[in-house]
C-alpha cells in the first residue's frame, strides 16, 4: 500500500478519528440522498434524531441546526430531485414532525425549516401529512416569523422560490445557473 509520501511500505491502518469539518460533510451527504429507498431514509432519520439527543451541550445549537436541516431534506414530502416513490411514509414523517414540534424553535430556526419541508403539501394523498398536523405547523411557523413561502407550501402545493432552493441545497448556485425540474 502507498503511504502519504507515495512509498510502497505499509503505513498501517488509518486512524478512526474524523477529520475537521467532516461531520458537516457527512450531514450534507446524508441530506442529499434523495434517490435511496424510503426504508433507508427512515433509518437515517432515526439516526439523525439519535444524534440530536446525544449532541454535546457546548455546540448543541449549531449541531442541532445541521441535523434538523438534514432531517428536513431526507424527510421532505416533495423531493428536490428524487422520485416521489422514495419519500418516507407519512406515518414516519408525522413522527419526525411531532418530535420537531416539541423543540424550542426560538433557539434554532432550522426546526422551522425542517417542519416546513416535512409538512410540505404535495397534492398527493399518499404523501401528504394529515391536515391537523399541517395546521399545527402553519401556526408554529407563523408564530416563529418564518418566511411566508414556507407557510404557503405547507398550506398548498407550490414551486420553491430561489431563497428556499438555496436553503434546500445548503449553499447557493453559481450566478446565472438555475435548476429546472
C-alpha positions in Angstrom: 0.0 0.0 0.0 1.1 3.5 -0.6 1.5 5.9 2.3 1.1 9.7 2.1 4.6 10.2 0.8 4.0 7.7 -2.0 6.3 4.9 -0.9 5.2 1.3 -1.1 5.7 0.4 2.5 2.7 -0.4 4.6 1.7 2.6 6.8 -0.8 0.5 8.9 -4.5 1.1 9.5 -5.9 4.6 9.1 -7.0 6.4 12.3 -10.7 6.2 13.1 -10.9 9.8 14.0 -12.9 12.2 11.8 -11.1 15.0 10.0 -12.0 18.5 10.9 -15.2 19.6 9.2 -16.2 16.0 8.2 -19.3 16.0 10.3 -20.8 18.8 8.2 -19.8 17.0 5.1 -21.4 13.8 6.4 -24.7 15.6 7.2 -24.7 17.3 3.8 -24.2 13.9 2.1 -27.0 12.3 4.2 -29.3 15.1 3.3 -28.7 14.8 -0.4 -29.5 11.1 -0.6 -33.0 11.6 -2.2 -32.8 8.6 -4.5 -32.3 5.9 -1.9 -35.3 3.8 -0.8 -37.7 5.1 1.8 -36.7 2.4 4.3 -33.1 3.6 4.3 -34.3 7.2 4.7 -36.3 6.1 7.8 -33.1 4.5 9.3 -31.1 7.7 8.5 -33.8 9.8 10.2 -33.8 7.7 13.3 -30.0 8.0 13.4 -30.3 11.8 13.0 -32.8 12.1 15.9 -30.5 9.9 18.0 -27.6 12.3 17.2 -29.8 15.2 18.1 -30.4 13.7 21.5 -26.8 12.8 22.1 -25.1 16.0 20.9 -22.9 17.7 23.4 -24.3 20.8 25.0 -21.3 23.0 24.1 -22.1 23.0 20.3 -25.7 21.8 20.6 -27.4 24.7 18.8 -25.1 24.6 15.8 -25.1 20.9 15.5 -28.9 20.7 16.1 -29.3 23.1 13.2 -27.3 21.0 10.8 -29.1 17.8 12.0 -32.5 19.4 11.6 -31.6 20.8 8.1 -30.6 17.2 7.1 -33.8 15.8 8.6 -35.9 18.2 6.6 -34.1 17.3 3.4 -34.2 13.5 3.9 -37.9 13.5 5.0 -39.2 16.1 2.5 -42.6 15.3 1.2 -41.6 16.8 -2.2 -38.0 15.7 -3.1 -35.9 18.4 -4.7 -34.7 16.0 -7.5 -35.5 12.4 -6.3 -38.6 10.3 -7.1 -41.8 10.7 -5.1 -41.8 6.9 -4.8 -38.8 7.1 -2.4 -40.4 9.6 0.1 -40.6 8.3 3.7 -44.1 7.1 4.6 -46.5 9.7 6.0 -46.5 8.0 9.4 -42.7 8.3 9.6 -42.8 11.9 8.5 -45.6 12.6 11.1 -43.5 11.0 13.8 -40.5 13.2 12.9 -42.6 16.3 12.7 -44.1 15.6 16.1 -40.6 15.5 17.6 -39.7 18.7 15.8 -42.9 20.4 17.0 -41.8 19.6 20.6 -38.5 21.6 20.1 -37.9 25.2 21.0 -38.0 26.9 17.6 -36.7 30.2 19.1 -33.3 28.6 19.9 -32.9 27.0 16.5 -34.6 28.3 13.3 -33.6 25.1 11.5 -36.5 23.5 13.3 -38.9 25.7 11.3 -37.2 24.8 8.1 -37.3 21.1 8.9 -41.0 21.3 9.9 -41.9 23.2 6.7 -40.3 20.6 4.4 -41.6 17.6 6.3 -45.2 19.1 6.2 -45.0 20.5 2.7 -48.2 19.8 0.8 -47.8 18.0 -2.5 -51.4 17.4 -3.5 -50.8 13.6 -3.4 -52.8 12.0 -0.6 -50.3 9.1 -0.4 -47.5 11.5 0.6 -49.2 14.4 2.4 -49.4 14.5 6.1 -52.7 14.9 7.9 -54.3 18.3 7.8 -54.4 18.7 11.6 -50.7 18.2 11.8 -50.0 20.6 8.9 -52.2 23.2 10.6 -50.1 22.9 13.8 -47.0 23.5 11.7 -48.6 26.5 10.0 -49.4 28.0 13.4 -45.9 27.4 14.7 -44.3 28.8 11.5 -46.5 32.0 11.8 -45.6 32.4 15.4 -41.9 31.9 14.7 -42.0 34.6 11.9 -41.0 32.1 9.2 -40.9 33.2 5.6 -44.4 33.4 4.1 -43.4 30.9 1.4 -42.8 28.3 4.0 -46.3 28.7 5.4 -47.7 28.7 1.8 -46.0 25.5 0.9 -47.5 23.7 3.9 -50.9 25.1 3.0 -50.9 24.3 -0.7 -48.7 22.7 -3.4 -46.3 25.2 -4.9 -42.9 25.7 -6.5 -40.0 26.9 -4.4 -38.6 30.4 -4.7 -34.8 31.0 -5.2 -34.2 31.6 -1.5 -35.9 28.4 -0.5 -33.9 26.5 -3.1 -30.7 27.8 -1.6 -31.8 26.6 1.8 -32.6 23.1 0.4 -29.2 22.9 -1.3 -27.4 24.2 1.8 -25.5 26.6 -0.5 -26.1 28.9 -3.4 -25.7 28.1 -7.0 -23.2 30.0 -9.1 -24.6 33.2 -10.6 -26.7 32.6 -13.7 -27.2 28.9 -13.1 -30.8 27.9 -12.5 -32.1 24.4 -11.7 -35.1 23.3 -13.8 -37.2 20.5 -12.7 
